[in-house]
Amino acid sequence: MTRVAVINPNTTASMTATIADAARGAAAVGTEIVAVTSTMGPVSIEGYYDEAFALPGLLLEIGRAEREGAQAAVIACFDDTGLDAARAMARMPVIGICEAAMVTASFIAKRFTVVTTMERSRVPIEELSHRYGMTGRAKVRAANISVLSLEDPNSGARDKLRSEIARAIAEDNAEAIVLGCAGMADLARTLSREFGIPVIDGVGAAVKQAEALVALGLSTSKRGTYAPPVSKTYIGPLSRFAPA
């Protein structure tokens, strides 16, 4: 059995439930999904400031998951929050849902549009698209909705998301849509049927990437960039995070 830890780096348990359902829906028979909510940090991650304070709780959960037998981990935030730090800390593969979603989209479409939540999230995702080699293929749009509004059926957030997807198809000539928030994970199949093009959820894409790496017997390289952190003293409230 393959054991994949899916970590929600925000502290909203109801969002973790949505993420867990999407992960289990994508997982193969014989894959155990362990969904975890961070125990410290912001209730949603919307911009660089929230992202910074989400890292300690995220890293604690990834470390715990690996000690408890997880063979891979998924970071279920579309900013790929803490991805490099987690890869340096853990020996198991760690997958970010943004990278997984963009790579998956690139297999099936020449150009695609990421539709995310707020404008402040758009630029970080654009920067990730450059990092992941998707310049010229990926566009990023914001539907101007908050992350937590996706959980409120009376907020109008899902209608705004649909409107932005329609604009992406008409104005960007998008051949596929990537949902730019883990809180949208339950909408991919419905939206794909509605718009008639592939709609990719990063949670499911990341689970499949994690399964593939485990099946191939591949783990994060510990030579160079993702070598274990250098042992040193950390001072103050972060002393518990000091590398051994």
C-alpha positions, 0 to 999 in steps of 0.5 A: 500500500502507498501512503500519501500525506496530503497537508493543508497548510492553512488551519481550516478543517472544512477545507481539508475535508474538501481536499481529502475528498478530491485526493481520495477520488484521484487515488488508485486502489491501494493508496491510503490518503492521510489528510492533515490540517495544520495546527498553527497559522492562518485560516487561509493563505492569500498572499506572501504574508499569510504564506510566511506564517503558514510555514512552521505548521506545514513543516511540523506536519510534513515531518510528523507524516514522514515519521508515521510512515508516509511515503510521499507528501502533497502540499495542498496550497496553490502557492506551493507554500514551503515546497523547497523547505519541505523538500530539504527537510524530508526524504520522501517526495514532496509535491506542490499542487501548482507544479503538479497541475501545470505539468499535467496541463502541459501534457494535454494542452498547448496553452492553458489558463490558471484561474485563482482567487484574489488579485494578490495571489495572481502574481505569485502564481505567475512567478511560479509559472515562470519557475516551472517553465510555463512562460508563453503557455500559462496565463493567470487570472483572478476571479476576485473571490476569497478562499473561504467564500468558496465554502459559502454557497450564498457568496456568489464565489462559484458564479464568479469563478465560472465567469472568469473561466468563460473569459479565459476561454474567450479572451486567452484561447485557453485550451484547458483550465487549471483551478488555482486554489485547493478549495476548488478541488471539488469543482473540476469534473463539473466545470470540465463538463460544463465548459467542454475542455479539460479542467485540472485540479492540482490536488488530484494531479499531485496525488497521481504524481506522488503515486508515480514517484513512489512506484518508481522508487524515487525520492528527493535528491539529497545532493546539492539543493535539497541536502539536509539543513545544516545543524545549527541553533535557532533562537526564540520561539523557533528553537524547536525548528532547529535542524538536528 
